[in-house]
Amino acid sequence: MKTSAWVLYRAGADGLALDAPGRLRLEEISLPELGEEDVLAEPLCGSWEANMTHALERSPVDIVAARGEDRIVLGNSGLLRVLRTGPAVTGLREGDVCFLASCGKADRRGYVEQVHAYDSPGTMGMLAKRTVVPARVLAPLPPGTRHDLRRWAACARYWTAWSNWRLAYGTWRLEALEDEVPYVLGWGGGVSLAQCELARLKDGARAAMAASSPGRLALLESKGIHAIDRSAFRDLQYDEERFHTDTTYREAYRAAEQRFLSIVDQFTQGQGASIVIDNIGTPVHRASLKALARGGVLTTCGWKHGMTMKYYRAIACIKRQQYIHTHAANPREVDSIVAFQERHGWLPEVGTVTPWEHIGELSTAYATGKVDGYFPVFEVNAA
Ligand SMILES: NC(=O)c1ccc[n+]([C@@H]2O[C@H](COP(=O)([O-])OP(=O)(O)OC[C@H]3O[C@@H](n4cnc5c(N)ncnc54)[C@H](OP(=O)(O)O)[C@@H]3O)[C@@H](O)[C@H]2O)c1
């Protein structure tokens, strides 16, 4: 069977220069045979995710080459409708609408090692009119849900947020006083937003988050999250080499860091942040550590702008600070997450939906920071 898909080639395989960033191309592809435990599905709508941009930018690696393939179909978050099931599939029928859960390969506890339709070889995602996926990566929508399907389509980062928050908050709680209420501070991004919301909703935390556009700042405030305007400290972009060699840069950085820390000081009434959510990485890591209270937790599941972090073990020990690292949610967590979402409406806010034909343009807009909300949704087939 043939279908139309937005594909990404490995570097050098699409006629572009080896070091050029990848581009999505709309092409006809052949679908693989339906295996015993596979499902033929039609993607309905999906959410553009940061890892799709990492794949296009081939940063930190050329994911297509790493999978040993020439071209792949990305898209690890969204909703699909079941069209046909392989003979060994149970519990799914034609017409069922399901989430695509991102677990490509898991460890013995069920935690994700490779992401479906990203770094897991041979997997196919949402960017195709028809797709073939193993039944185990599908999870059913809550029957009769009261929430808009487009919001559910974008909720994979809420699941990641849940898994990370569970560990970060649990760790902080171990040493906190019984009546202590945490101050949570998040850097930008959809996962961070989901965590700040969850921190308030589930655990009564006071949350603040940085953002740089008026739309995002207003969204944060509307959710009861104290909005920190990042444009007030634009020069907070740490670069160790420049810090040691470029005086003008160092002074600008220090002034920006000072502005940021005084905002944190005000928000936390001088105590420092109990939990800092940092999915950005190197440019903000130094400031994240300075913002952290004694007994604080620095938590991450992302490395948008840099994977390398330097910290002083002695200081972390003396201040009893903990560092949490997680990846996507465990499929075993999904049922309780979805039940919580249905009950409390803990779901992303979704704006205009990008039509199928314009997905290539969406990928460019996202890469150049021209998407205003946090959860850009695209349509593949009508729901
Ligand atoms: N492990 C997992 O399962 C998992 C799941 C999802 C995402 N992730 C990773 O987590 C990271 C964040 O993803 P996301 O989807 O939450 O974020 P996102 O929606 O892509 O947004 C990141 C935001 O961070 C802010 N930002 C950008 N550069 C910055 C800088 N230098 N300093 C401070 N803030 C900056 C920008 O917002 P403002 O300009 O408004 O501040 C930007 O929109 C990505 O690397 C992604 O791959 C991991």
The ligand as an SDF file (V2000), in Angstrom:
LIG
                    3D

 48 52  0  0  0  0  0  0  0  0999 V2000
   12.8180   13.6320   27.5710 N   0  0  0  0  0  0  0  0  0  0  0  0
   11.6500   13.7800   26.9940 C   0  0  0  0  0  0  0  0  0  0  0  0
   10.8170   12.8920   26.9670 O   0  0  0  0  0  0  0  0  0  0  0  0
   11.3040   15.0960   26.3910 C   0  0  0  0  0  0  0  0  0  0  0  0
    9.9890   15.3680   26.0210 C   0  0  0  0  0  0  0  0  0  0  0  0
    9.6960   16.6150   25.4820 C   0  0  0  0  0  0  0  0  0  0  0  0
   10.7180   17.5530   25.3000 C   0  0  0  0  0  0  0  0  0  0  0  0
   11.9830   17.2390   25.6510 N   0  0  0  0  0  0  0  0  0  0  0  0
   13.0710   18.1830   25.4610 C   0  0  0  0  0  0  0  0  0  0  0  0
   12.9590   19.2730   26.3550 O   0  0  0  0  0  0  0  0  0  0  0  0
   13.4620   20.4620   25.7360 C   0  0  0  0  0  0  0  0  0  0  0  0
   12.3950   21.5320   25.8180 C   0  0  0  0  0  0  0  0  0  0  0  0
   11.2900   21.1290   25.0590 O   0  0  0  0  0  0  0  0  0  0  0  0
    9.8720   21.8290   25.2020 P   0  0  0  0  0  0  0  0  0  0  0  0
    9.0300   21.2040   24.1640 O   0  0  0  0  0  0  0  0  0  0  0  0
    9.4350   21.8290   26.5930 O   0  0  0  0  0  0  0  0  0  0  0  0
   10.2420   23.3090   24.8660 O   0  0  0  0  0  0  0  0  0  0  0  0
    9.7360   24.2180   23.6800 P   0  0  0  0  0  0  0  0  0  0  0  0
    8.2410   24.2580   23.7130 O   0  0  0  0  0  0  0  0  0  0  0  0
   10.4420   23.8100   22.4510 O   0  0  0  0  0  0  0  0  0  0  0  0
   10.2480   25.6330   24.1350 O   0  0  0  0  0  0  0  0  0  0  0  0
   11.5070   25.9360   24.6040 C   0  0  0  0  0  0  0  0  0  0  0  0
   11.4370   27.3940   25.0190 C   0  0  0  0  0  0  0  0  0  0  0  0
   12.5520   27.7310   25.8220 O   0  0  0  0  0  0  0  0  0  0  0  0
   12.7940   29.1040   25.7010 C   0  0  0  0  0  0  0  0  0  0  0  0
   14.2090   29.3030   25.3890 N   0  0  0  0  0  0  0  0  0  0  0  0
   14.8180   29.0870   24.2060 C   0  0  0  0  0  0  0  0  0  0  0  0
   16.1280   29.3660   24.2930 N   0  0  0  0  0  0  0  0  0  0  0  0
   16.3500   29.7650   25.5570 C   0  0  0  0  0  0  0  0  0  0  0  0
   17.5020   30.1970   26.2520 C   0  0  0  0  0  0  0  0  0  0  0  0
   18.6890   30.2540   25.6630 N   0  0  0  0  0  0  0  0  0  0  0  0
   17.3650   30.5220   27.5380 N   0  0  0  0  0  0  0  0  0  0  0  0
   16.1750   30.4560   28.1510 C   0  0  0  0  0  0  0  0  0  0  0  0
   15.0530   30.0550   27.5330 N   0  0  0  0  0  0  0  0  0  0  0  0
   15.1320   29.7190   26.2540 C   0  0  0  0  0  0  0  0  0  0  0  0
   11.9170   29.6430   24.5740 C   0  0  0  0  0  0  0  0  0  0  0  0
   10.7600   30.2240   25.1780 O   0  0  0  0  0  0  0  0  0  0  0  0
   10.7230   31.7800   25.5870 P   0  0  0  0  0  0  0  0  0  0  0  0
   11.4860   32.5180   24.5430 O   0  0  0  0  0  0  0  0  0  0  0  0
    9.2700   32.0950   25.6100 O   0  0  0  0  0  0  0  0  0  0  0  0
   11.3850   31.8460   26.9310 O   0  0  0  0  0  0  0  0  0  0  0  0
   11.5180   28.3680   23.8650 C   0  0  0  0  0  0  0  0  0  0  0  0
   10.3120   28.4400   23.1920 O   0  0  0  0  0  0  0  0  0  0  0  0
   13.8280   20.0770   24.3040 C   0  0  0  0  0  0  0  0  0  0  0  0
   15.2100   19.8420   24.2150 O   0  0  0  0  0  0  0  0  0  0  0  0
   13.0650   18.7880   24.0730 C   0  0  0  0  0  0  0  0  0  0  0  0
   13.6760   17.9690   23.1070 O   0  0  0  0  0  0  0  0  0  0  0  0
   12.2880   16.0480   26.2100 C   0  0  0  0  0  0  0  0  0  0  0  0
  1  2  1  0
  2  3  2  0
  2  4  1  0
  4  5  1  0
  4 48  2  0
  5  6  2  0
  6  7  1  0
  7  8  2  0
  8  9  1  0
  8 48  1  0
  9 10  1  0
  9 46  1  0
 10 11  1  0
 11 12  1  0
 11 44  1  0
 12 13  1  0
 13 14  1  0
 14 15  2  0
 14 16  1  0
 14 17  1  0
 17 18  1  0
 18 19  2  0
 18 20  1  0
 18 21  1  0
 21 22  1  0
 22 23  1  0
 23 24  1  0
 23 42  1  0
 24 25  1  0
 25 26  1  0
 25 36  1  0
 26 27  1  0
 26 35  1  0
 27 28  2  0
 28 29  1  0
 29 30  1  0
 29 35  2  0
 30 31  1  0
 30 32  2  0
 32 33  1  0
 33 34  2  0
 34 35  1  0
 36 37  1  0
 36 42  1  0
 37 38  1  0
 38 39  2  0
 38 40  1  0
 38 41  1  0
 42 43  1  0
 44 45  1  0
 44 46  1  0
 46 47  1  0
M  CHG  2   8   1  16  -1
M  END
$$$$
